[in-house]
Each structure stands twice: as structure tokens, then as C-alpha cells.
Amino acid sequence: MTLEPHQLDAEGKRAFENRDFVQAAEYFRQAAEGYALGRAGLQAAESQNNLSVALLQAGKPQEALDAAFGTDETFAAAKDTKRQAMALGNQAAALEALHRYDEALTKYDQSAELFGQIDEGDLRAMVMKSAAAIKLKTGKITESAFKMMGSLDVKKNPGFFERILKFFMRFIK
């Protein structure tokens, strides 16, 4: 029995939830191919991004980067800013896993900028925290602190830990 792309996508999501990332990746790969054959470019790009996340979780960062590469342009052409920002974030996460920190920071910054444009404060904060973590890893602590403050400022509903962190961050300005 041959499954339709939307069915493959659903199976991929189910496998992902069950933490079977290799199987999820295979379903997403097949879904993306099916969507591409049917000339459903946005759905294909969405499946490519799902594939990227599954591959990253499966410990295959180069394949994850390859899967997400260029999908941001597909979403940009369709004026789908949210998915464009997510695609850039997926690329950044793969680059980070490959220890290509400068490239990852560029992608994270682009993603955060787009999330900011569409008032997605929580997603922007998440991306900015990832960028701040890279800064900490690479020893750029002061710049990281300011990035972290920026990520806390844009979050609509900061948690308890984030409110405490925001309080302490005021003293290093």
C-alpha cells in the first residue's frame, strides 16, 4: 500500500513523538519527495524542515543541514515569514551541531529578526537563547549576557527562573 504525502507526514510526526527519529526522518523524506512530485512546494519545504529536525535528533547534523538548506527561500517567496524564520532556525541548529558557530549565529540572528517582525516573541526569545548559548560556549560572555537580556525582554510570559535572571541581568548593564 502506497501512502499519500500527508499520510507519510502524519506517520513521521507519530514516529517523532515516539522518539524514533530515524524512522521519522524516513517518513518525512518520503513525504517531501511526494509533495515535490505533486508540485506542492510549501508542503515539500515543510516536510524538509521536519526531516531536518528528525535528522538532528538522530545525530546527523550534516544531513539535517542539507535537508533544511534553501527552504527559507521557498517560504520567503511565499511570504510565509513564520516558516521562513523556523527554517533559518533549523539551519542554525544544524550549523551549531556541526560547530560552525559563526554561521549558526548569523542564521539565528536572521531568524530572530523575522520572528520579531511578526510579533512572535516567545519563538524569538528561544532563538536568541540559542544564540546566547553559542556566545557562552565560544567565550563571548558579555555579548552573550546582552543577547540573553534581549531574549528575556521579548518573551511575553517569562517563567520564574527567567524573571529572576532578568532581575540579576539589570546589574551587569
Order of alpha helices (4+ residues) and beta strands (2+ residues): alpha-alpha-alpha-alpha-alpha-alpha-alpha-alpha-alpha-alpha
